[in-house]
């Protein structure tokens, strides 16, 4: 397998994983918010936003 193909597959997999994690994060943050835990919900979202799911990283 060519290095470029390998890199493309790794990037695709990383985006897919972060996409699925993003769905979980949104659901969990909403659950925390609904339970009156707004600080925890905001912290979860903030931590997640630092990663590649929000367009940061590679």
Buried (B, 14 or more C-beta within 10 A) or exposed (E): EEEEEEEEEEEEEBEEEBEEBBEEBEEBBEEBBEEEBEEBBEEBBEEBEEBBBEEEEE
